[in-house]
Every structure is written in structure tokens, then in C-alpha cells.
Amino acid sequence: MTPDVQNGQGISRKKPGWLPDAADQYLAHVATGEPMREIAKRAGQSPSTVCRRVRQVETLRDDLLINEALDRLAEEPGPRRYRTTNKETRCMTAPIRTPPNDEALVTREARRILRRLCETGAILAVAQDMDKAVVLRQGPAGDQTRTAVVDRRIAQAFAVKDWISCVQQGGKLARYAITSVGKTALKRLLEEDRKRRMGGAGFAEGPSAFQGQHANWGTRKVEGADGRRQSLRVNLSESPLAGLARRKGSDGKPFLGADLVQAGERLREDFERAQMGPRVGQNWDRFLTGSDRGGFLSDGGIGEGPRDARERVSAALDALGPGLADVVMRVCCFLEGLESAEKRLGWSARSGKVVLKIGLQRLLQHYEAAYGFKPATCE
């Protein structure tokens, strides 16, 4: 539970730890009558931002669970009438269940319920006169199986946090499905569990849970320094090429094949081995090496990166030529998005991916001709 929120009129209100800032600002304005300028001043935001947030939350009150949760959080008892920001008046006659105040309870239930909602054909069914909500999964024959039961108050918190959204509402039953925000939150929670099971083993500056929520973990066979192939757990979404590989072309096939993606990753691997990226700190290599402090050698030692890797990158860029080398370098080596690369290069929108595909095809031909490169199979 977070501390009480008190407005300028001295009215205090309990704020659950799981409550998003937009909903909290909405309740501060609607429930306690705090002016938007005071809310904006306390939050360090502009009044127009707070006004836009309040209006967005107001538009969500047609949702059954969100309306119940905000009504109860405003601490208005029983059936009642209340004023909204657009000067309209509504009447709430359904029984109100108090949303939970414990953030740990909400996250603990999220691990169980959101995982069930990620299953194919799963929905969360909520009836107006029931204190529980059920997760139903539709089978191939059209039959429905109940896979989980959750308290209605928890479902209200899920809806307010935008983890679930209403896909069908009518009569006495409302159906909810998991959103992209809910899937992201589930991945973050599972990443926290994985790190907790590991007991904090690993580097002190390892990937955080917020990095893990954007990860797409998989297994890939790579060739080690000794020439043997081994399976490693890798993040398949680390490179922008992974997103393009998931897109479908006009023929229904992936826009970038696995061979093109691995050719781009091969270039990135050589680029990082050569340490050709921009430096973010002082270069102490020549300062610490007094004998060649004034010289400019082709290979300045291990601090400058292996010479072979730099030569492979240079040969690949020469094979691509101007234009193709620019976009391949930005996307594969600097991990720059296509939209940003198009703006920097002065190209028209949605033209970069076509040029990138041509560049990767030429890069693959170069690797096959020069090194006998054979794309590895992904598992």
C-alpha cells in the first residue's frame, strides 16, 4: 500500500500500489474534486497532459470491470449517481466489489491467470451477479473448458492496468482477452521468477526484468572458437532483423529468410569482435603504450579489436557497395530501426526494408563465395 494521497482541500484517499498514474489522477479530479492544475503541479506534468489522461480514463468507463473498480476506489457507497468530466450523469446499480489494495496479491494472481489467457482460444468470462471470474478455453470441437478461477476484484485490477480488455459485452456476461500490455507484463513477471530461482547468480549488471519483457528466448546452434557447434540460449528479438523475419510477405512467407538473418548476424558478430563501434569514454590505449603513442598502426593491439574481424567487415562492406552498405551497417551493426535509418539516409518511407533485403542477399552471396558460409539451422 502506498501512502495516502491528499489534495489541496485536505481530502485524503487511499491509493493502491497497483493503480496506474492515469487512473489515480482521474480519481483525484473526479472523486475528490482536485483541480487539474494542482494535479499537474504535484505530478510535474502539464495541465493538458493531465486533462488528456482524465478524458482517456473517462472513455474507458463503459467497460464493466473498469467502471466497478473506479467507482469503488472513489469510495462512493452502494447504488449512486456521480458527475463525470464531460458533465454527463450516470447511474450505477450493479453491486460493487472492493478492488484489492495489495499489489503483491495482484502480481501473484497475474502469473497464474495471464498465463492461462495466453493459451489459444482462452477468454475471461465475467458475470454481473458473480463474485468470481472464470478463464474458459475453447477446444477444437467448440467445447469450452474452465482452466482457472479468479476473484472479481483481481479481474478489476487487471482491467484498470490494461492487462485485459473487453472483447464482448452484452446481457449478463462480459468476455475479456489478454492485451499486448498484459503479455508484456507476464513476460516481465516470469523473468523476475527466473532470476529469483537462479538465486541472483551471474553478473551484477545482468539483464533486468524490464529487458526480459521484450525478449523472445530461443535456442540456436552456433560455432565456437574451437570449431564445434553448440546450442546456446539467445534472445531472438535482440536484433531488428528478428522483427522483420516475423513479418509475412505477399506470398505468405517470412519477409526475411533464416539465411539472410544469419548473414546479418554474422556481420554484426565481426563488427563487435573488431570493436568498431563508437567509444563512449576516454581511449587510454595509446596513452598506456608509450612506444607507439605517436604512431598509427593498422592494428593497435587487443584494445582496438582483432585485425581479422576488421578485415572481414571491410570486405563485406566493399562487396555491398555504397547505399546497400549504409542501410545494412545501420540495421545489422548499430541495431538501428528501419524508420530511423530511412530518415537519416533521406529515403522515402517503407523503402528501407526492400533495400535492406537486397543488401542482405548480396551479403549472403559474399559470405558463401569468400568463406563457404552455410546458415545454421535454428531450433
Buried (B, 14 or more C-beta within 10 A) or exposed (E): EEEEBBBBEEBEBEBBEBBEEBBBBBBBBBBBEBBBEBBBBBBEBEBEBBBEBBEEBBEBBEBBBBBBBBBBBBEBEEEEEBEBBEEEEEEBEEEBBEBBBEBEBBBEBBBEBBBBBEEEEBBBBBBEEEEBBBBBBBEEEEEBEEBBEBBBBBBBBBBBBBBBBBEEBEEEEBBBBBBEEBBBBBBBBBBBEEBEEEEEEEEEEEEEBEEBBEBEEBEBEEEEEEEEEEEEEBBBBBBBBBBBBEEEEEEEEBBBBEBBBBBBBBBBBBBBBBBBEEEEEEEEBBEEBEEEEEEEEEEBEEEBBBEEBBBBBEBBBEBBEEEBBBBBBBBBBBEBEBEBBBEEBEBEEEEBBEBBBBBBBBBBEBBBEEEEBEBBEEE
